[in-house]
Amino acid sequence: MLALVSDFGQFCMLFAFCLSAYAAGSSFLGGKLGNRRLVVTAERSVMAVCALVTLTVGTLWYQLLNSNFGLQFVAQNSNRAMPWYYKFGALWGGQEGSLVFWCWILCLFSTVAVVLNLKKNRNLMPYVVFVISLVTTFFLLVNNFVANPFDMIGVIRPGGGPATPFTPMDGRGLNPLLQYWAMVIHPPILYTGYVGFTIPFAFAIAALITRDLDEEWIRTTRRWMMVPWLFQGLGILLGAKWAYVVLGWGGYWGWDPVENASLMPWLTGTAFLHSVIMQERKGMMKVWNMVLILSTFLLCILGTFLTRSGIVSSVHAFAQSPIGPYFSSFLLLMISLSLYLLLTRLDSLKSENRLDSVVSRESSFLFNNLILLASMFAVLWGTIFPILTEYLVNEKRTVGPPFYNKVNVPIGLFLLFLTGVGPLLAWRKTSMQSLKRNFTVPTLVALATGVVFFAFGMRHFYSMMCLILCVFVMCTLIAEFHRGARARRRQGESYWEALWILTFRNTRRYGGYIVHMGMVFLFVGFAGAGFNQEAQKELAPGDSISIGSYSLTLEQVKNADNSNYAAAVGIMTVYRNGTLVDTLLPERRFYRSSEQPTTEVALRSGLKEDLYVVLAGFNPDNNKAIIHAYLNPLVSWIWMGGLVFMLGTMICLMPDKHERALHKAALPSEVEELAKV
Amino acid sequence: MEKRKIKFLIGSLVIVASIAWLGFSGFDESLAYYKTVDELKLMKGDAYDKRLRVAGNVVAGSIERLPGAVKFRLEQKGDILPVSYIGKDLLPDTFKDGAQALAEGHLTRHGEFEASKIQAKCASKYEATYNTKEGKS
């Protein structure tokens, strides 16, 4: 039965590949020849491919949940002792399964894009379908012929002959480091981000091919960009959370190549979401926006290539695998296609306006884009530097966190400053008067905070700058909401009612402000890193270790074994200024099937600081427990910032009153058009 | 050129130049040469005074935890390098006998490698034992 289901999955995947290739061909031809029926068949193929890939994913889950270790993928990423939700999550724990999963999300996105545009953007759709089918076909090609999750384990006998199938008694199990709740949802969310950037890319390419570069496509694209941007941002933060809680080194970001790969498209996406406003409002930066959309997608493919080909070494990277050349060829093909189309269409992308003043909304967008891109290039340079040097001088050279921090910390602070200033500058030119009106109070409050911090003995330059800027930006944001609400209150609404209506009438503006608040929270969290403390000590039961105002006593060490792992738990009582406040349970596990030890961090998290305790092991000579304790101020603000960021982006995605009005106005005319047909 | 454009140009140039300057200074600070243990042996005298990241496999049974340092040996293609880890951070969970490890630090004159940072990946033992059809893995 299991084998039959597996064969069925294999068949679905192969059929999906053929159909997808057909969709790419027929939509392109249909577009070129103006043949609507060809385009319709292509759109239906996209939906069929989606159904087939859904079945493929379903069969893979069936194999994982029923522990069919005859499949190499299942044997390597699952075992009998794992709870069902990790078996479920094992789909994205290994190379082959995660590629299928990737492809599935792409299919879901494609189908939604096709369905939503059955009546809109008809001139673009043939080429949109062409591009998404091309990308889907590529992933299905890799899945069918290079990294196939349905490959069986074969035993090759000495003396040749065909391999005979072999089913081991148990699998190797999911990497224990991945057995954590955030790891079950982090990959799907991050993939949704990565994959989702394909849709704006497809619209951009379609607009370039048809030279239909007016407002309509950019409005559609903006929303399609915001959804993956949201997921990408959340995915990055969940990854940081995982690193913080699971890896046990006390930090959440290490400028690892895989982290960098996920950050780069998010940076260009952020730049786009700002500069697109310039295009919508003023008809400026058209080429630039095009470049940003194209490069966001290309960076996604580059990131996938870097992390999956084994070309960079990283804690997350998948094992060395033969998919590298396929991805690099695909990347080259996409770069050439994008460049060719962009260069031949430059004349249709002329700017309709020009810059007037350095102190204006336009220039704040310009500088915002400039430094977001600078940050992206710094990260890109550091990430591919080892590959470049190995290729050019035949010696691998690497750069580490000091490089990234040195560049990105000042960039981050400058961005934070622009977050406060930019939205309050007027278009074209800002008068001295309005500068005074908007910024006097925030500047004074921020300076006062700075003085207080300094008086309390704070000396870390960057952290202090960061906190001062956070206060400044928060003041400007609150002032904006307050001004808006006060204006509405004159019409008889209560203050809170006014705030509510205000936000949902102008979702783009006020949603954007809420996203900015989320960023302020993030930066408060980042600033905390300047005041981290750590301590380590070997403890026998009864001994204590102190850090900051805390003192921790190891009461006893207990065993907590189960079928999945053996574990030692340290029971530690936490005293703060002499009073008992908590009991923490740092744990050290040894996973049986993978013979892999892991540390389970004990965390006491608060608004002010996190107390982070790790049981690093036992000294073999005297059997004392080795305890590392970290005091990380303000870290929880980062996770709160993530939630605020999500809320703000979701508000941004809602239609505002202008769009609702447009929609209402558009409906009757659409009906008329249909009547004519 | 118009005055307005010059202002923008100067503004952008100042930003780009300061970021580039930051980049270069941070670059020198953290530039490291990536070598495997056998490649390090070939460098001979050139290896001193350089920040290095050395890759190799942890020799089984060689890990010794001493107060203030962890000593172990890395092996690659028959060459062996004694390493002394003196960093403050915890060793990663994946660091154990047979693991692929990456030690960052410098080579001392007595031929011992002083590491301030260790990264490790677990050895893929299953991949080695299962021979798969057409050699895919």
Interface residues (C-beta under 8 A of the other chain):
Chain A: Q72 A75 Q76 N148 D151 M152 I153 G154 V155 I156 A163 P168 R172 L177 L247 G248 W249 G250 S313 V315 A319 S321 P322 L355 D356 S357 V358 S363 L366 F367 L370 I371 A374 A378 W381 P386 E395 K396 R397 T398 V399 G400 P401 P402 F403 Y404 N405 K406 V407 P410 I411 F414 E534 Q536 S594 Q596 P597 T598 T599 V614 A616 N619 P620 H628
Chain B: R4 K5 K7 F8 G11 S12 I15 V16 S18 I19 L22 G23 S25 G26 F27 E29 S30 L31 A32 Y33 Y34 K35 R53 A55 R65 K88 D89 L90 L91 P92 D93 T94 K96 L102 E104 Q119 K121 C122 S124 Y126 E127 Y130 N131 T132 K133 K136 S137
